[in-house]
Structures are given as structure tokens and as C-alpha cells.
Amino acid sequence: MEEWEVPTAKVNTSSSDMSNISCEKLKCYMILTDTEKIVIGSICCMAGPITLLENAFVLGVIAATATLRRRPSYLFIGSIALADVFASCFFTISFLDFHLFQQSEDPFAYLFKLGGVTMAFTSSVGSLLLTTLDRYLCIYQASSYKLLLTRRRALLSLLILWSTTIFISSLPLIGWRCPTGLAPPCSHLFPYINRVYLACWTTFVLVLLAVILCAYALILWKAHRHESYMTSLHGSTGTGHARMRMDIRLARTFGLILLILVGCWLPVLSFMLVDVSVLLTKNQQRAFAFCSTLCLVNSAVNPLLYALRCRDLRVALLHLLNSLCENGRCKKSTGNLTPGLPSGEDIDCTAITEDEMPRNTQINSVSETVKQQQLNTEK
């Protein structure tokens, strides 16, 4: 906290100038010790490349598979992967360059890098919201899902999302910045950033997270109500109870998704809200620097939660790897790559991703069972 206070001296004007010079070189924000630099640098150097490779791999599989490119759900998953690719590049480079190498940049260069980080993370959360709404529609509008969410509408929603995030992230760059510059600074976490802008962006992301939480809660409630209906209809000795109830499996999966999402984002957003109205200490600034790496960790985990759990994407990945092996004269048998009936985990994945309305031959997801329930009720 003393870093932000103007030191007292005999000549008040000169002491004020010294304080302003220190902040002009952004020294007020470079608060990590050598040990903390090593730790936080190791985190970024490990999480950054892993995030880049994972999400680039997911993008490559979706782009190389025509059937996946036609499905809205995989367009949303591809948007998550693209945003996380940008996040791994912008965040890792700018964070290491600022905190470890302590490069003092002009306002335009700094705000350009920060705008890239803002665009990437905002697009990532927004794409997660679209994926959640896709699952919600597949559960609550099972019979008209394909009519409501067409490929054109999915592309339009992605266009609106990315256009909005690019506009929001570029606002400080085009003029909405701290009116006093760094004498004194408005935000003690981000140089040149206006407090009102920081408060608006933080509130916007919190609203997105709240909508995601509400949508998952409604999906779980729908699944629980359906399971209760099926239990009363067929009795507790039916084949469905040979395995774990569907709503319990969904609760475990969604609980893991939400725990990671909230755990990675809530600490950072809390520090930002506090920074709007309270003077942060140096220890709080250090804590924020460590918490901000959790957003990068969330981008590294997203492919495992949203992409690689999907049976169709795994099958497409195996086919793609097999094709690469054949092109490299490393031929392998493809007999075990033929898609079969989904296992228990695959049923979870189908229910979670809702990438397509289920097949007519078998009930594979919550959406089709809900539709079957509605037909039985009408009869």
C-alpha cells in the first residue's frame, strides 16, 4: 500500500514527481519477488504450451471432420478452443513480458496486449455460455431442437459473440482509459485502465457465469424430474437402475464443470471488484497475479471437459490419426474404430454436449427420453 502513497519529504513537489516517475515506468505494478517470478513463470511456461496444443488439436479435428463442422454444438466447442488458443498466446506472452522481464511499454502497446487477453477470455466465457444454452435447448426443446438451433443461427450467434468481445476489449485502446493516466493511477491492477470500464467488464463476466450456473441448474432439475417420472412408471427394479441414475451422473459431471469454472474465475473477478473501490496492498497485488494464472489453467482444462469427453469427437480423432498413420505407411487395422453403441461414459457425454438429436434407433440421451416421456403422456 505504501507503493501507492506519495512519500513525505521537505520538498513536496519533488517527492510527488519521483512517485509519478516510478509509476510512469510501471514499477508500481511490477511487485513480484524473484522467488514468485520463478513460480509464476513455471506455471505459465507449462500451462501456456499445453493449452495451445490441446485447443489447436481440437480445432484441427473439428475442421478436418465434415460431420462435426455441420453440428452447432461442435461449432461452439470450436469457438471455445479458438478463444483458448488466443488466451494461451496473448496471456502467456504479455504476462511473462510484464511481470518477469519487466518491459515498460507505451500505453498503446500495453493496452493492445491487454485487449488481446480481454478478448480471448471474454470469448471463452461467452462460448461456454453458448454451449450451455445449447444443452439447455436440447433438454427443454427436444422435439424442435434442430429447428430452433440451425447451423446458420449458430454461426450468427458466434459472429455476434466475437464482434461484441472484440468491441469491448478494444474500448481502452480507442480512448476509454484512465483520465489521470498514472498520476495517480485509476486501477492498481491494470495500468491506464478506467475503473468504470473495469467494473463494467467484471460485472459482464459475472452475469455470464450466473447465467451458466442457472442453465445447468435447470438442466439438472429437468433430468431429476424425468428420472423420478421413469422410476414411478417402470418401478425401481427396471433396467435403468442397474446403473447409476442419469441425474446423479449429470450432477457429478456438471458439479465438476462448475467447480472448475467458478474456482478459476471467482478469485480474479473478486480482486477486480475490490480494486474498483479499495486501495490494494502489494500482497493483494501479488495474490491477484497468482490468481490470474487460474484463468489460463481453466483454458487448459476446457478441452478435457467439453471436447474430449464427446464420443463423436473421439471417434473422429481416432479416424484422423489412423489416416495420418496410413499416409505415413504405418497402416493399422481400423476394425476397432467403428462407432458402436455408447458406453455409460458416452451416454454422459451425449447428455452433456447435446451435439445432435439422438438417433431414432435407441434412447441415448436425456433429450430423447424427455421426448419419449412427452409422447407417452399424450397417449
C-alpha positions in Angstrom: 0.0 0.0 0.0 3.0 2.2 0.6 3.9 1.8 -3.0 0.9 4.0 -3.9 1.4 6.7 -1.3 3.3 9.8 -2.1 6.4 9.8 0.2 6.7 12.8 2.5 9.8 15.0 2.1 10.9 18.5 2.6 10.1 19.5 -0.9 6.7 18.2 -1.6 6.8 18.8 -5.3 9.9 16.8 -6.0 8.7 13.8 -4.0 5.5 13.9 -6.0 7.5 13.9 -9.2 9.6 10.9 -8.0 6.4 9.0 -7.3 5.0 9.8 -10.7 8.2 8.8 -12.5 8.1 5.4 -10.7 4.6 4.8 -11.9 5.3 6.1 -15.4 7.7 3.3 -15.8 5.0 0.9 -14.4 7.2 0.0 -11.4 4.2 0.3 -9.2 2.7 -2.8 -10.9 5.9 -5.0 -11.0 5.6 -6.3 -7.5 6.7 -9.9 -7.7 9.8 -11.1 -5.9 12.4 -13.3 -7.5 11.0 -16.5 -6.0 7.5 -15.5 -7.1 8.7 -14.9 -10.6 10.2 -18.3 -10.8 7.0 -20.0 -9.6 4.6 -18.0 -11.7 6.9 -18.2 -14.7 6.9 -22.0 -14.3 3.1 -22.1 -14.2 2.8 -20.0 -17.4 5.5 -21.9 -19.2 3.8 -25.2 -18.5 0.2 -24.2 -18.9 0.7 -22.0 -21.9 2.0 -24.5 -24.4 -0.3 -27.3 -23.1 -3.3 -25.0 -23.6 -2.1 -24.1 -27.1 -1.5 -27.7 -28.2 -4.7 -29.1 -26.7 -7.0 -26.5 -28.2 -5.2 -26.4 -31.5 -5.7 -30.2 -31.7 -9.4 -29.9 -31.0 -9.7 -27.2 -33.7 -7.9 -29.4 -36.2 -10.1 -32.4 -35.5 -13.3 -30.3 -35.9 -12.0 -28.6 -39.0 -11.0 -31.9 -40.6 -14.3 -33.6 -40.0 -17.2 -32.5 -42.1 -19.9 -34.1 -39.9 -18.6 -32.2 -36.8 -18.4 -28.9 -38.7 -22.1 -29.1 -39.5 -23.3 -29.5 -35.9 -23.9 -26.4 -33.9 -22.6 -27.9 -30.7 -19.2 -28.5 -32.2 -19.1 -25.0 -33.6 -19.5 -23.8 -30.1 -16.8 -26.2 -28.9 -14.6 -25.0 -31.7 -15.2 -21.4 -30.6 -14.1 -22.3 -27.0 -10.9 -23.9 -28.4 -10.2 -20.9 -30.6 -10.6 -18.4 -27.7 -8.4 -20.6 -25.5 -5.7 -20.6 -28.3 -5.7 -16.9 -28.2 -5.7 -16.8 -24.4 -2.6 -19.1 -24.3 -0.8 -16.8 -26.7 -1.8 -13.3 -25.5 -1.8 -14.1 -21.8 1.4 -16.1 -21.6 3.4 -13.6 -23.7 2.1 -10.4 -22.1 2.1 -11.8 -18.6 5.7 -13.0 -18.7 6.9 -10.0 -20.6 5.4 -7.6 -18.0 6.0 -9.4 -14.7 9.1 -11.4 -15.3 11.0 -9.4 -17.9 9.5 -6.1 -16.6 9.2 -4.5 -20.0 8.0 -0.9 -19.7 5.8 -0.2 -22.7 3.9 2.8 -24.0 0.2 2.9 -23.4 -0.8 1.7 -26.9 1.4 -1.4 -26.8 0.3 -2.3 -23.3 -3.4 -1.8 -24.0 -3.1 -3.7 -27.2 -1.8 -6.8 -25.4 -4.3 -6.4 -22.6 -7.1 -6.1 -25.2 -6.0 -9.4 -26.7 -6.2 -11.1 -23.3 -9.6 -9.5 -22.6 -10.9 -10.6 -26.0 -9.7 -14.2 -25.5 -11.0 -14.7 -22.0 -14.3 -12.9 -22.7 -14.9 -15.0 -25.8 -14.0 -18.2 -23.9 -16.6 -17.5 -21.2 -19.1 -16.4 -23.9 -18.6 -19.6 -25.9 -19.1 -21.6 -22.7 -22.4 -19.8 -22.3 -23.5 -20.7 -25.8 -22.5 -24.3 -25.2 -24.6 -24.3 -22.0 -27.6 -22.7 -23.8 -27.2 -25.4 -26.5 -27.6 -28.1 -23.9 -30.5 -26.3 -22.3 -32.4 -26.1 -25.6 -31.7 -29.8 -26.3 -33.3 -30.7 -22.9 -36.2 -28.3 -22.8 -37.0 -28.2 -26.5 -36.1 -31.7 -27.5 -38.8 -32.1 -30.3 -37.9 -28.8 -32.0 -34.2 -28.6 -31.2 -33.0 -29.0 -34.8 -35.4 -26.3 -36.0 -34.5 -23.8 -33.2 -30.7 -24.2 -33.4 -29.7 -24.5 -37.0 -26.1 -24.2 -38.3 -26.8 -20.7 -39.7 -28.1 -19.5 -36.3 -25.2 -21.0 -34.5 -22.8 -19.2 -36.8 -24.7 -15.9 -36.4 -24.5 -16.2 -32.6 -20.8 -16.8 -32.8 -20.4 -13.8 -35.1 -22.3 -11.6 -32.6 -20.3 -13.0 -29.7 -16.9 -12.4 -31.2 -17.9 -9.0 -32.6 -19.1 -8.0 -29.1 -16.0 -9.2 -27.3 -13.7 -7.5 -29.8 -15.5 -4.2 -29.4 -15.5 -4.5 -25.6 -11.8 -5.4 -25.4 -10.8 -2.5 -27.8 -12.6 0.2 -25.7 -9.5 1.2 -23.7 -7.4 1.2 -26.8 -9.7 3.6 -28.6 -10.0 6.0 -25.7 -11.8 4.8 -22.7 -8.9 4.8 -20.3 -7.9 6.4 -17.0 -8.3 10.2 -17.3 -5.4 10.8 -14.9 -3.0 8.4 -16.6 -0.7 7.2 -13.9 -0.6 10.3 -11.7 -2.4 8.9 -9.9 -3.4 5.6 -11.5 -7.1 4.6 -11.5 -6.6 0.9 -11.2 -3.9 -0.7 -9.1 -4.1 -4.0 -11.1 -4.0 -2.7 -14.7 -2.2 0.5 -15.8 -4.2 3.0 -17.8 -7.5 1.2 -17.2 -10.5 3.2 -16.1 -12.3 2.0 -13.0 -15.7 2.3 -14.6 -14.6 0.1 -17.5 -13.1 -2.4 -15.1 -16.3 -2.5 -13.1 -18.5 -2.9 -16.2 -16.3 -5.7 -17.7 -16.2 -7.6 -14.3 -20.0 -7.3 -13.9 -20.5 -8.5 -17.5 -18.4 -11.7 -16.9 -20.2 -12.3 -13.6 -23.6 -12.1 -15.4 -22.3 -14.7 -17.9 -21.2 -17.0 -15.2 -24.5 -16.6 -13.3 -26.5 -17.5 -16.5 -24.3 -20.6 -17.0 -25.0 -21.7 -13.4 -28.8 -21.1 -13.8 -28.9 -23.0 -17.0 -27.1 -26.0 -15.6 -29.3 -26.0 -12.5 -32.4 -26.1 -14.8 -30.9 -29.0 -16.8 -30.3 -30.9 -13.6 -33.8 -30.2 -12.4 -35.3 -31.4 -15.7 -33.2 -34.6 -15.6 -34.2 -35.3 -12.0 -37.9 -34.8 -12.7 -37.6 -37.2 -15.7 -35.8 -39.8 -13.7 -38.5 -39.6 -11.0 -41.2 -40.0 -13.6 -39.4 -43.0 -15.2 -39.0 -44.6 -11.7 -42.7 -44.2 -10.9 -43.6 -45.5 -14.3 -41.4 -48.6 -14.5 -40.6 -49.2 -10.9 -37.3 -49.4 -9.1 -36.5 -52.8 -10.5 -36.2 -51.7 -14.1 -33.0 -52.0 -16.2 -32.3 -48.3 -15.8 -31.5 -48.8 -12.1 -28.8 -51.4 -12.9 -26.6 -48.4 -13.5 -26.3 -45.1 -11.6 -29.3 -42.7 -12.2 -28.9 -40.3 -15.0 -29.5 -37.2 -12.9 -26.8 -38.3 -10.4 -24.3 -38.8 -13.2 -25.2 -35.4 -14.7 -24.9 -33.8 -11.2 -21.4 -35.2 -10.8 -20.3 -34.1 -14.2 -21.9 -30.6 -14.0 -20.6 -30.2 -10.5 -17.1 -30.8 -11.7 -17.5 -28.3 -14.6 -19.0 -25.6 -12.4 -16.4 -26.1 -9.6 -13.5 -25.6 -12.1 -15.2 -22.7 -13.8 -16.1 -20.8 -10.6 -12.9 -21.8 -8.8 -10.8 -20.4 -11.6 -12.7 -17.2 -12.3 -14.2 -16.0 -9.0 -10.9 -15.1 -7.2 -9.8 -12.9 -10.2 -13.2 -11.2 -10.5 -13.3 -10.6 -6.7 -10.0 -8.8 -6.8 -11.2 -6.7 -9.7 -14.3 -5.7 -7.9 -12.3 -4.8 -4.8 -9.8 -2.8 -6.9 -12.7 -0.5 -8.1 -13.3 0.9 -4.7 -10.4 -0.1 -2.4 -6.7 0.7 -2.4 -5.0 -2.7 -2.8 -1.8 -3.6 -0.9 1.3 -5.1 -2.5 0.4 -8.5 -1.1 -3.0 -8.3 -2.6 -1.5 -7.4 -6.0 0.8 -10.5 -5.7 -2.2 -12.7 -4.9 -4.0 -11.3 -7.9 -1.0 -12.2 -10.2 -1.2 -15.8 -9.0 -5.0 -16.0 -9.3 -4.9 -14.7 -12.8 -3.0 -17.8 -13.9 -6.0 -19.8 -12.9 -7.8 -18.4 -15.9 -5.1 -19.9 -18.1 -5.5 -23.2 -16.2 -9.2 -23.1 -16.9 -8.4 -22.7 -20.7 -6.1 -25.8 -20.4 -8.9 -27.8 -18.8 -11.7 -26.8 -21.2 -10.7 -29.3 -23.9 -10.9 -32.2 -21.4 -14.3 -31.1 -20.1 -16.1 -30.1 -23.3 -14.3 -31.7 -26.3 -12.5 -35.0 -25.5 -15.4 -36.3 -23.4 -17.6 -36.4 -26.6 -17.7 -39.8 -28.2 -18.1 -38.5 -31.8 -15.1 -36.2 -31.4 -13.0 -39.1 -30.0 -14.0 -41.3 -32.9 -13.2 -38.5 -35.4 -9.8 -38.1 -33.7 -9.1 -41.8 -34.0 -10.0 -41.8 -37.7 -7.8 -38.8 -38.2 -4.9 -40.4 -36.5 -5.4 -43.6 -38.5 -5.5 -41.6 -41.7 -2.2 -40.0 -40.8 -0.7 -43.3 -40.0 -1.8 -44.7 -43.3 -0.3 -41.7 -45.1 2.9 -42.4 -43.2 2.9 -46.0 -44.3 2.1 -47.1 -40.8 -1.1 -49.0 -41.6 -3.2 -50.2 -38.7 -6.4 -52.1 -38.6 -9.5 -49.9 -38.4 -11.9 -52.5 -37.2 -11.8 -51.3 -33.7 -12.5 -47.7 -34.7 -16.1 -48.3 -36.0 -18.5 -46.4 -33.8 -20.6 -48.7 -31.7 -23.2 -48.3 -29.0 -22.1 -45.7 -26.5 -20.9 -46.8 -23.1 -22.1 -45.3 -19.8 -19.5 -42.5 -20.1 -20.6 -41.9 -23.7 -24.2 -41.5 -22.6 -23.0 -39.0 -20.2 -21.1 -37.2 -22.9 -24.2 -37.2 -25.2 -26.3 -35.8 -22.5 -23.8 -33.2 -21.6 -22.8 -31.9 -25.1 -26.1 -32.5 -26.8 -24.2 -32.2 -30.1 -27.0 -33.7 -32.1 -30.5 -35.0 -31.6 -30.2 -38.7 -30.7 -30.6 -41.5 -33.2 -34.1 -42.9 -33.8 -33.0 -46.5 -33.0 -32.1 -46.1 -29.4 -32.6 -43.7 -26.5 -29.1 -42.3 -25.9 -29.7 -39.0 -24.1 -31.9 -37.1 -21.8 -33.4 -35.1 -24.7 -34.8 -38.2 -26.4 -36.0 -39.7 -23.2 -37.8 -36.5 -22.4 -39.4 -36.6 -25.9 -40.4 -40.2 -25.3 -42.0 -39.2 -22.0 -44.0 -36.4 -23.7 -45.3 -38.9 -26.3 -46.3 -41.4 -23.6 -48.1 -38.7 -21.6 -50.1 -37.6 -24.7 -51.2 -41.2 -25.3 
